[in-house]
Amino acid sequence: MFADPGKTLLNAFNTGVSYFIPIVVIGGVFLAFSLASGTAGANGMEVTNPLMVSLNTIGMAGISMMIPVLAAYISYSMAGKPALAPGFVLGYLVNNAVVTPNGNSVSTGFLGAMIMAVICGYFVRWMKTWKVNNTIQTIMPILIIPILTSLVLGMAYIYILATPLGFVMDWLTGVLGSLQGGSAVVLGLVIGVMTAFDMGGPINKTASTFTMAIMASGIYGPNGMFRVAVAVPPIACGLAALIAKNKFDDADRQMGISALFMGCIGITEGAIPFAVKDLGHTLPGICIGSAVGAALAAFQGIDCYVPHGGFIVALATNNVALFCLDIVIGSVVAAAILIAMKPTLDKQAK
């Protein structure tokens, strides 16, 4: 049941993230479009157009589903269908404030969701080993396992885990909220490198999960850094392919056009074809460029209020011009390094 926990958890987190990313895209894109039509007010962007208000409602529906979906599919990856329903329930529970025995109202968001999803997965695995008669066995996956898991783990969360997890979230929120100047830039550099390193893989998703967890606490700076960084690798690869015609062939240029578009709408995976073809010359440039863009966003205090990136969400930031400029600067730096490092086509052929 506990064989190779490292591999089990890695697969579970990757599964959870792969299912929740489409939810993030739905929520982020609709929110970005709706907020783009709003006007700045005392409480942020205020949307008044009825159609845009409806888009905002759809976007918020997507955002509200993110954490339950993440928790459910982490649990599902670990223990199959019987873990899916309690995973949804526990994900919803941790994402909403619960009153603990000491009277505090606690919401633990992403951190709570990932921890409870893992506990749920192992708990359901254990329940599936129970020796019961055939009559009870038929209702185990659809009745007994979901109900008992939700009851036991839900109560355990409210009465035991919510308070310490809430303390950790408050501490992390306080630390990140106090980051200024050099310390914020260091965080930006780290987020930038993580974002570009595997272009949408587990390391990128770790950075994404971290920034969205902090968003839930009302801190949008790390998300601003990440949303700049996600756009840099594909835009940089596209620029390099279109500019350096002696180093990229026609197929590269076709990929470059697609990569440019994907970068503009915040899809880091647009850089993957270039990395697959020539990882050694691609990775250093995009990591450095993403780090530069994210560090600039950190230094300038860029906040992004939606969980998506690229130029498409610029109007959902606190400084449209600087957000776009940071993407451009990071992309140009990355493209320049990529062009400088990559050999010419005739040398590649040898």
C-alpha positions, 0 to 999 in steps of 0.5 A, a space after each residue: 500500500 505504501 510502496 515507493 511513496 515518492 513515485 506515487 506522490 509525483 504521479 498523483 500530483 501530476 495527475 491532479 494538475 493535469 486535470 485542474 489546468 483546463 479549469 484554471 484556463 477557463 477561469 483565468 481567460 474569462 476573468 481576464 476578458 471580463 476584468 479588461 472591460 472594467 474600471 479601476 476602483 477602490 476594490 480593484 477592477 470593477 466590471 459593470 457591462 452586463 455581458 462582462 459581468 456574466 463572463 466574470 461569473 463564469 470565470 469565478 465558477 471555474 476558479 471556485 472549482 480549481 481546488 476541489 478538482 485538484 484534490 479529487 484527481 490527486 486522490 483518484 490517481 492514488 486510489 481509483 474511483 472510490 477516492 474521487 467523490 471524497 476528494 471533491 468533498 475534502 477539496 471543497 472543505 479546505 477551500 472554504 472557511 471552517 470554524 475550528 474548536 478554538 473558534 478560529 475561521 480557517 481556510 487552507 486552500 492549495 496546501 490543505 487540498 494537497 495534504 488532504 488529497 494524499 491522506 484521502 488516497 492512502 485512506 481509501 487504499 487501506 479501506 480497499 484491503 478490508 475483507 468483507 462479504 460479497 454483499 457488502 463488497 458490492 456497495 463498498 466503492 459507491 457507498 461505504 468508502 466515500 461516506 466513511 472517508 468523507 466523515 473520518 477525514 472531514 472531521 480530522 481536518 476540522 478538529 485536528 489539521 485545520 489549525 496547524 495548517 492555517 498557522 502555516 498558511 498565515 506564516 507563509 502569507 506573512 513572509 511573502 507579503 513582507 518581501 520587498 526589493 532584493 528579496 522579492 527579486 530573488 524570489 522572482 529569479 527562482 520562479 522564473 527558472 522554475 517556470 522555464 526549466 521543464 516548460 509546463 512540467 512538474 517543476 513549472 506546475 510547482 511554481 504555478 501551484 505555489 503562486 495560486 496558493 498565495 493568491 488565495 491569501 490576497 498576495 498577487 506579486 508572485 503570481 505576477 512574476 509567474 505570469 510574466 515568466 510563462 510567456 517568455 519561453 515560447 515567445 523567445 523561441 518564436 523570435 529566435 526562429 524568425 530572426 536567425 534564418 541561418 540557424 533555424 530551418 523552415 520547419 522551425 519557423 513554422 513552429 516559431 509562429 505557433 510558439 509566438 501565438 502560444 506565448 502571447 496567450 500564456 502557454 509555456 508548452 509552445 517552447 517544447 518542440 524547440 527544446 525537444 529538437 535542441 535542449 542544450 542550446 534552448 534551455 539556458 536561454 529560456 531559463 535566463 530570459 524567464 528569470 529576468 522577466 520575473 525578476 523585473 516584475 518582482 522589482 516593479 511590484 507587478 500584481 496579476 489578479 487572474 491565474 493565467 499569463 501572457 499578454 492576454 491577461 495584461 489588463 488584469 494586472 496593476 500595471 499593463 505597460 510594465 507587465 507587457 514590457 517585462 514579457 518583451 524584455 525577458 523574451 528578447 534576452 532569451 532569444 538573444 542567448 538562444 541565437 548566440 548559442 545555437 550553431 548555424 545550419 551548416 554546422 548542425 548538419 556536420 
